[in-house]
Amino acid sequence: MPEEIVLIEPMTVQRNELGMWTHPAWPDDGEESAILKSWFTDHGLEYSLIEMESDGPEQIVEDYFEQGLVDCTPWVPTAPPGDGWFIFSIHDTEDGPICVWVRKVTP
């Protein structure tokens, strides 16, 4: 039986004590960074990844990567250019925190 497609809408981002948050529509596969690119297309979304290392203020990045302070709460991810983007996840990866932005694909 084919997977039912659920319309994914923006939600209020409520980051945890380490600054992380993931939209409940994110597939629960145990690996937040392992989502397949085709999943976004299959759900009518385009995505953009923003890394804290290149987007965050210098002091926050230094504290995170050099001092081992794992709190990325002060980082406010920059939205990609264009309209309609919303945060789908802020989570840690092997290379540090990333923000996954999504927006609905317009025909």
RALIN-V870437 format. One record per run of one state. SS is the DSSP state (h for helix, s for strand, l for the rest). FROM is the first residue (numbers start at 0). LEN is the number of residues. Records with the same first field share a line. If there is no record, write none. Layout:
SS = FROM-LEN, FROM-LEN
This chain:
l = 0-20, 22-9, 34-2, 42-2, 55-2, 65-20, 91-6, 104-3
s = 20-2, 44-7, 85-6, 97-7
h = 31-3, 36-6, 51-4, 57-8
